[in-house]
Amino acid sequence: MSENEDQVRMTAWVRGQVQGVGFRWFTRAAALRIGGLAGFAANLGDGRVQVVAEGGQDRCDALLEWLRTGDTPGRVDGVTEIWDTPRGGYDGFETR
């Protein structure tokens, strides 16, 4: 990762059949494969999965692209995301 690469925070909400299928685990594996990301993937009470990733813009873009078109378990019907400045406080990428 470049020293002067823009650091961002991407929060995505994934809709579809994404709970009870290993989606969070596969999301963590994708984030670790991309590298340079910190954050989490968590199930929400309404059936969505929330993904928060902080790192370089290109790495967050790669994770978002994977969420939308990658070989994910279950079925993704849509992904909504927002961008912000990093807040920090994450130790790696985890499932919650």
C-alpha positions in Angstrom: 0.0 0.0 0.0 1.3 3.4 -0.9 2.2 5.8 1.9 0.1 8.6 0.4 -2.8 6.5 -0.7 -6.1 8.1 0.4 -7.6 6.3 3.4 -11.4 6.0 3.5 -14.2 4.3 5.4 -16.8 2.4 3.4 -20.0 1.2 5.0 -22.1 -1.2 2.9 -25.5 -2.8 3.6 -26.0 -6.0 1.6 -29.6 -7.2 0.9 -30.7 -10.7 -0.1 -30.2 -14.2 1.2 -27.0 -13.3 3.1 -27.6 -14.6 6.7 -27.1 -18.2 7.7 -25.0 -19.0 4.5 -21.5 -18.0 5.7 -21.6 -14.6 4.1 -19.8 -12.8 6.9 -17.0 -15.4 6.9 -16.5 -15.1 3.1 -16.6 -11.3 3.4 -13.8 -11.5 6.0 -11.8 -13.9 3.8 -12.2 -11.5 0.8 -11.1 -8.5 2.9 -8.0 -10.4 4.1 -7.2 -11.5 0.5 -7.4 -7.9 -0.7 -5.3 -6.9 2.3 -4.8 -3.6 4.0 -8.4 -3.4 5.3 -9.7 -3.2 8.8 -13.3 -3.4 9.9 -16.1 -6.0 10.3 -19.1 -7.8 8.8 -22.2 -8.1 11.0 -25.7 -9.5 10.7 -28.5 -7.0 11.2 -31.9 -7.8 12.6 -33.6 -7.0 9.4 -31.8 -9.8 7.4 -29.1 -7.6 5.9 -25.3 -7.8 6.5 -23.5 -4.6 7.3 -19.9 -4.4 6.2 -17.5 -1.6 7.4 -14.1 -1.4 5.9 -11.3 1.1 6.4 -8.2 1.3 4.2 -7.1 2.6 0.9 -9.7 3.7 -1.6 -8.7 1.1 -4.2 -8.9 -1.7 -1.6 -12.4 -0.6 -0.4 -13.5 -0.4 -4.0 -12.3 -3.9 -4.5 -14.2 -5.2 -1.5 -17.4 -3.3 -2.7 -17.0 -4.8 -6.2 -16.7 -8.3 -4.6 -19.8 -7.7 -2.5 -21.7 -6.8 -5.7 -20.4 -9.3 -8.2 -18.1 -11.7 -6.5 -18.6 -15.4 -5.8 -20.5 -14.8 -2.6 -22.5 -17.5 -0.7 -26.3 -17.0 -0.7 -27.8 -14.4 -2.9 -27.1 -10.7 -3.1 -30.1 -8.6 -4.3 -28.4 -5.3 -3.8 -25.7 -3.3 -2.0 -26.0 0.3 -0.7 -22.9 2.1 0.4 -21.7 5.3 2.0 -18.2 6.8 2.2 -16.6 8.7 5.0 -13.3 9.4 6.7 -11.7 6.6 8.7 -12.5 6.5 12.4 -10.0 3.8 13.4 -10.3 1.5 16.3 -10.3 -1.8 14.4 -7.8 -4.5 14.9 -7.9 -6.3 11.6 -11.1 -7.5 9.9 -13.6 -9.5 12.0 -17.0 -11.0 11.9 -19.6 -9.9 14.5 
